[in-house]
Amino acid sequence: MKYQKLGNTDIEVSRICVGCMSYGEASDKFHKWTLNQKDTQEMIAYAVGNGINFFDTANIYSFGTSEEYLGRSLKNLHVPRDKVVLASKVYFNEGFLSKEAIAREIDGTLKRLGTDYLDLYQIHRFDYGTPAEETMEALDMLVKAGKVRAIGASAMYGYQFHNMQLAAERNGFTKFSTMQNHYNLIYREDERELIPICRQYGVSLIPYSPLAGGHLSRMEWESTTMRGQTDQVVRKKYDQSKENDLQIIARVASLAEKLDASMAEVALAWLLNRGVCSPIVGATKVRHFDAALKAVDLTLDEEALSYLEEPYRAHEVVGAVKENQVL
């Protein structure tokens, strides 16, 4: 495994991050396809055994049970706390990103994870009802209190991220070190503004949905898995651009055959070769981690990168919200 520093921090993470939305109590109200505690622990054990030290979850994932499963698994596996980087998120909760909400939610997250600090605390979306200064001050207080080592943001518009960084700069607050954005070969809208702003600030990219909900790992558009049949979020993300996306997917398949690699390896390697720090992989099977591990060592030359990128056409923005939302 290879490792890289997060932003301008001294936090060193594996080039693959485990996306823990795949773990937690399954339900009709969130996701039916998530793994139970036993299967979660087996996946986490495999990840740790292969050098992956970075785990991303959120207070809303399976209504807190994702954090519980992750924390319990690491404890059962006797993984030293300083050997893993734990990240979680706040927003889809009462009060969104208000000072009171952040103070309340961090304590719940720490309790569920069974730890007294987070390595990375991220705002899950942009809050239209709370001043940026209030949110950034609340996050800064967590850093000063030792509850959080670094802070990050997730899917939002470029100007929003820029304004929040400016609010931190004006007031001497801690700035964001990471951006967990929606980014993959069939969704590249953040290349217009958000990613250049991240580069400007030395912010690390740790994108979610790097395989586009599985679309970049197979030739067929439809999936027969439980997730494929029940995950309406994936359909909303990608079905509207299916025609263009299939052209790109065909190129991923073609290059994968040429390189004697899997499609998932090629799609993840594209991100890693384009400057992404650590894509968040929601693995539910060992082979998913195997593909990700191989992708870390797969170098794509400029000709291959351009071949994969050439068919892309502008998509509707998916990820950033236009108003506050609850799940």
Rosetta blueprint (number, residue, H / E / L):
1 M L
2 K L
3 Y E
4 Q E
5 K E
6 L L
7 G L
8 N L
9 T L
10 D L
11 I L
12 E E
13 V E
14 S E
15 R L
16 I L
17 C E
18 V E
19 G E
20 C H
21 M H
22 S H
23 Y E
24 G L
25 E L
26 A L
27 S L
28 D L
29 K L
30 F L
31 H L
32 K L
33 W L
34 T L
35 L E
36 N L
37 Q H
38 K H
39 D H
40 T H
41 Q H
42 E H
43 M H
44 I H
45 A H
46 Y H
47 A H
48 V H
49 G H
50 N L
51 G L
52 I L
53 N L
54 F E
55 F E
56 D E
57 T L
58 A L
59 N L
60 I L
61 Y H
62 S H
63 F H
64 G H
65 T H
66 S H
67 E H
68 E H
69 Y H
70 L H
71 G H
72 R H
73 S H
74 L H
75 K H
76 N H
77 L L
78 H L
79 V L
80 P L
81 R H
82 D H
83 K H
84 V L
85 V E
86 L E
87 A E
88 S E
89 K E
90 V E
91 Y L
92 F L
93 N L
94 E L
95 G L
96 F L
97 L L
98 S L
99 K H
100 E H
101 A H
102 I H
103 A H
104 R H
105 E H
106 I H
107 D H
108 G H
109 T H
110 L H
111 K H
112 R H
113 L H
114 G L
115 T L
116 D L
117 Y L
118 L E
119 D E
120 L E
121 Y E
122 Q E
123 I E
124 H L
125 R L
126 F L
127 D L
128 Y L
129 G L
130 T L
131 P L
132 A H
133 E H
134 E H
135 T H
136 M H
137 E H
138 A H
139 L H
140 D H
141 M H
142 L H
143 V H
144 K H
145 A L
146 G L
147 K L
148 V E
149 R E
150 A E
151 I E
152 G E
153 A E
154 S E
155 A L
156 M L
157 Y L
158 G H
159 Y H
160 Q H
161 F H
162 H H
163 N H
164 M H
165 Q H
166 L H
167 A H
168 A H
169 E H
170 R H
171 N H
172 G L
173 F L
174 T L
175 K L
176 F E
177 S E
178 T E
179 M E
180 Q E
181 N L
182 H E
183 Y L
184 N E
185 L L
186 I L
187 Y E
188 R L
189 E H
190 D H
191 E H
192 R L
193 E L
194 L H
195 I H
196 P H
197 I H
198 C H
199 R H
200 Q H
201 Y H
202 G L
203 V L
204 S E
205 L E
206 I L
207 P L
208 Y E
209 S L
210 P L
211 L L
212 A H
213 G H
214 G H
215 H H
216 L H
217 S H
218 R L
219 M L
220 E L
221 W L
222 E L
223 S L
224 T L
225 T L
226 M H
227 R H
228 G H
229 Q H
230 T H
231 D L
232 Q H
233 V H
234 V H
235 R H
236 K H
237 K H
238 Y H
239 D H
240 Q H
241 S H
242 K H
243 E H
244 N H
245 D H
246 L H
247 Q H
248 I H
249 I H
250 A H
251 R H
252 V H
253 A H
254 S H
255 L H
256 A H
257 E H
258 K H
259 L H
260 D L
261 A L
262 S L
263 M H
264 A H
265 E H
266 V H
267 A H
268 L H
269 A H
270 W H
271 L H
272 L H
273 N H
274 R L
275 G L
276 V L
277 C L
278 S L
279 P L
280 I E
281 V E
282 G L
283 A L
284 T L
285 K L
286 V H
287 R H
288 H H
289 F H
290 D H
291 A H
292 A H
293 L H
294 K H
295 A H
296 V H
297 D L
298 L L
299 T L
300 L L
301 D L
302 E H
303 E H
304 A H
305 L H
306 S H
307 Y H
308 L H
309 E H
310 E L
311 P L
312 Y L
313 R L
314 A L
315 H L
316 E L
317 V L
318 V L
319 G L
320 A L
321 V L
322 K L
323 E L
324 N L
325 Q L
326 V L
327 L L
